[in-house]
Amino acid sequence: MKKEGILFDLDGTLWEVIDSTFKSANEIVKKYKLQEISKETICSVFGLNKVESAQLYFPYLELDKSLKLLDEIAFLNIKNLKEYGGNVYPNLEKTLIDLQRNYEMFIVSNTAESEYIEAFLISSNLNKYFKDYIAASELKISKADAIKKIINDYQLTKAIYVGDTKKDMEASDLAGIPFIQAKYGFGKDLNTKYYINEIKELPNIVEKLSH
């Protein structure tokens, strides 16, 4: 039986949570009288794994300390996002409804907390469109391996990954599946063959790839 899947990155692809993350991060650093974390730094960590994020947030601290602080920030941010939500990109639900007719959909994120993905699903009320999700850093695997895990677990005969950054593209390449860049996200132009400027363009691109 033919089973095709679309795997999505989260930040910069389905939603953006810059303001919430900025607020949560600086509430924690203020508590410990540390340096304020800029919005530029916040934007630069989306799509990175936990260690990479900790090093960018706190380059002046030992890694074990910075990881503990990152956990505090994540806990507070997830709490806020579950209550208030983030900025879901326009036309997302309509796009998911269109895609759901022919494809199974999944979220594969580099986040270290599956609760972060759940915060998106709960606050946006879009959980009914996604078959499953993986927080790669939580499982201590790469994003490429997380993609492969979904493909294998659900026996997908064909899969596509939609993300916004160079790391997303590299993970797709390593997993051996086509990549579509969400140019509206946090990544730079990757000169990819397939891309979208808005989420609503996705069904047409996927249709071309499927054929």
C-alpha positions as a printed NumPy array, in Angstrom:
array([[ 0.   ,  0.   ,  0.   ],
       [ 1.313,  3.433, -1.   ],
       [ 1.893,  5.694,  2.023],
       [ 3.245,  9.179,  1.434],
       [ 4.263, 11.518,  4.217],
       [ 5.102, 15.156,  4.713],
       [ 7.435, 15.88 ,  7.625],
       [ 7.563, 19.434,  8.984],
       [10.081, 21.39 , 10.962],
       [ 8.348, 23.519, 13.63 ],
       [ 9.996, 26.908, 14.258],
       [10.078, 29.074, 11.159],
       [ 7.918, 26.568,  9.274],
       [ 4.631, 26.161, 11.184],
       [ 4.933, 29.015, 13.698],
       [ 7.307, 31.574, 15.187],
       [ 7.64 , 32.311, 18.91 ],
       [10.312, 35.024, 19.007],
       [ 8.545, 37.337, 21.462],
       [ 7.558, 34.559, 23.863],
       [11.052, 33.042, 23.848],
       [12.674, 36.463, 24.293],
       [10.442, 37.191, 27.291],
       [11.003, 33.759, 28.888],
       [14.77 , 33.778, 28.329],
       [15.272, 37.208, 29.823],
       [13.023, 36.505, 32.791],
       [15.43 , 33.691, 33.702],
       [18.655, 35.641, 33.044],
       [17.323, 38.56 , 35.078],
       [16.677, 36.14 , 37.96 ],
       [20.373, 35.182, 37.965],
       [21.671, 38.689, 37.108],
       [23.154, 37.535, 33.803],
       [23.531, 39.332, 30.472],
       [20.341, 40.01 , 28.512],
       [19.824, 37.729, 25.52 ],
       [19.081, 39.701, 22.349],
       [16.285, 38.948, 19.906],
       [18.977, 38.415, 17.284],
       [20.45 , 35.604, 19.392],
       [16.975, 34.161, 20.005],
       [16.367, 33.992, 16.244],
       [19.772, 32.398, 15.612],
       [19.086, 29.34 , 17.798],
       [15.846, 28.193, 16.154],
       [16.568, 24.851, 14.508],
       [19.704, 24.148, 16.54 ],
       [20.101, 21.315, 19.027],
       [20.233, 21.824, 22.798],
       [24.02 , 22.067, 23.162],
       [24.356, 24.495, 20.25 ],
       [21.557, 26.657, 21.683],
       [23.091, 26.714, 25.179],
       [26.459, 27.77 , 23.781],
       [24.918, 30.657, 21.842],
       [22.775, 31.841, 24.77 ],
       [25.555, 31.613, 27.358],
       [28.997, 31.6  , 25.654],
       [30.578, 32.879, 28.883],
       [29.377, 29.955, 31.058],
       [30.438, 26.333, 31.409],
       [28.265, 24.018, 29.34 ],
       [26.632, 22.191, 32.254],
       [25.498, 25.513, 33.778],
       [24.234, 26.856, 30.467],
       [22.276, 23.641, 29.82 ],
       [20.551, 23.934, 33.205],
       [19.614, 27.531, 32.438],
       [18.31 , 26.479, 29.047],
       [16.087, 23.91 , 30.772],
       [14.653, 26.66 , 32.994],
       [13.995, 28.866, 29.988],
       [12.343, 26.002, 28.094],
       [10.125, 25.106, 31.053],
       [ 8.898, 28.692, 31.409],
       [ 8.478, 29.164, 27.666],
       [ 6.468, 25.963, 27.258],
       [ 4.219, 27.02 , 30.14 ],
       [ 3.606, 30.412, 28.493],
       [ 3.094, 28.942, 25.023],
       [ 0.572, 26.384, 26.253],
       [-1.418, 29.218, 27.788],
       [-0.989, 31.987, 25.205],
       [ 0.212, 30.208, 22.05 ],
       [ 2.635, 31.465, 19.407],
       [ 2.294, 33.08 , 16.005],
       [ 0.98 , 30.374, 13.685],
       [ 1.637, 31.252, 10.058],
       [-1.39 , 32.451,  8.038],
       [-3.408, 29.841,  6.107],
       [-1.739, 26.953,  7.948],
       [-4.914, 25.068,  8.861],
       [-6.401, 25.419,  5.373],
       [-3.133, 24.084,  3.939],
       [-3.092, 21.118,  6.329],
       [-6.706, 20.284,  5.424],
       [-5.753, 20.247,  1.732],
       [-2.694, 18.055,  2.345],
       [-4.446, 15.659,  4.716],
       [-6.51 , 14.227,  1.861],
       [-3.47 , 12.51 ,  0.345],
       [-0.651, 12.58 ,  2.877],
       [ 0.164, 11.596,  6.438],
       [ 1.784, 14.487,  8.307],
       [ 4.414, 14.599, 11.038],
       [ 6.562, 17.105, 12.947],
       [10.306, 16.522, 13.309],
       [11.996, 19.215, 15.386],
       [15.468, 19.55 , 16.928],
       [13.932, 20.616, 20.24 ],
       [14.928, 18.833, 23.436],
       [11.365, 18.844, 24.774],
       [ 8.454, 16.99 , 23.193],
       [ 6.286, 19.254, 25.393],
       [ 7.383, 22.158, 23.197],
       [ 5.838, 20.478, 20.154],
       [ 2.777, 19.657, 22.264],
       [ 2.497, 23.358, 23.202],
       [ 2.179, 24.125, 19.493],
       [-0.367, 21.36 , 18.904],
       [-2.479, 22.296, 21.948],
       [-2.474, 26.078, 21.58 ],
       [-3.068, 26.003, 17.811],
       [-5.656, 23.193, 18.005],
       [-3.98 , 21.565, 14.998],
       [-3.111, 18.232, 16.635],
       [-5.774, 16.406, 14.599],
       [-3.765, 16.903, 11.414],
       [-0.522, 15.307, 12.608],
       [ 0.025, 11.57 , 12.929],
       [ 3.077, 11.849, 15.207],
       [ 6.007, 14.057, 16.2  ],
       [ 9.619, 13.713, 17.335],
       [11.821, 15.987, 19.45 ],
       [15.218, 14.854, 18.131],
       [17.405, 16.296, 20.913],
       [15.169, 14.715, 23.55 ],
       [15.896, 11.308, 22.019],
       [19.585, 12.29 , 21.624],
       [19.516, 11.631, 17.897],
       [20.158, 13.852, 14.894],
       [17.336, 15.41 , 12.93 ],
       [18.262, 13.169,  9.972],
       [17.892, 10.075, 12.169],
       [14.588, 11.414, 13.509],
       [13.336, 11.782,  9.931],
       [14.451,  8.218,  9.145],
       [12.723,  6.974, 12.303],
       [ 9.373,  8.423, 11.223],
       [ 9.774,  6.98 ,  7.718],
       [10.619,  3.536,  9.113],
       [ 8.08 ,  3.517, 11.958],
       [ 5.225,  4.437,  9.642],
       [ 6.541,  2.529,  6.616],
       [ 6.277,  5.547,  4.343],
       [ 6.896,  4.752,  0.695],
       [ 7.667,  8.4  , -0.051],
       [ 8.436, 11.38 ,  2.174],
       [ 9.213, 15.084,  1.872],
       [10.699, 17.384,  4.523],
       [ 9.604, 21.015,  4.849],
       [11.904, 23.322,  6.818],
       [13.519, 26.73 ,  6.736],
       [17.231, 26.419,  7.558],
       [20.44 , 24.966,  6.151],
       [20.423, 22.332,  8.908],
       [16.949, 21.247,  7.774],
       [18.208, 20.89 ,  4.222],
       [21.254, 18.908,  5.37 ],
       [19.071, 16.596,  7.477],
       [16.804, 15.954,  4.486],
       [19.808, 15.16 ,  2.29 ],
       [21.207, 12.745,  4.886],
       [17.8  , 11.073,  5.186],
       [17.629, 10.796,  1.4  ],
       [14.362, 12.661,  0.867],
       [13.425, 15.858, -1.035],
       [13.541, 19.183,  0.817],
       [11.235, 22.185,  0.45 ],
       [12.498, 25.433,  1.967],
       [10.071, 27.711,  3.779],
       [11.664, 31.   ,  2.745],
       [ 9.53 , 32.971,  5.192],
       [11.313, 31.308,  8.152],
       [14.642, 31.884,  9.888],
       [17.023, 30.519,  7.256],
       [18.799, 32.344,  4.439],
       [18.06 , 31.616,  0.791],
       [19.49 , 28.137,  0.231],
       [19.133, 28.175, -3.562],
       [16.964, 25.08 , -3.282],
       [15.076, 23.651, -6.236],
       [11.844, 23.57 , -4.241],
       [10.704, 26.392, -1.966],
       [ 7.635, 28.272, -0.746],
       [ 7.218, 31.946,  0.125],
       [ 3.986, 31.256,  2.015],
       [ 2.659, 28.042,  3.575],
       [-0.391, 28.093,  1.271],
       [ 1.908, 27.386, -1.703],
       [ 2.874, 23.994, -0.279],
       [ 0.132, 21.731, -1.801],
       [ 1.104, 22.741, -5.358],
       [ 4.825, 22.083, -4.774],
       [ 4.115, 18.743, -3.084],
       [ 1.885, 17.733, -5.991],
       [ 4.713, 18.428, -8.451],
       [ 7.156, 16.41 , -6.345],
       [ 4.758, 13.496, -6.031],
       [ 4.564, 13.168, -9.785]])
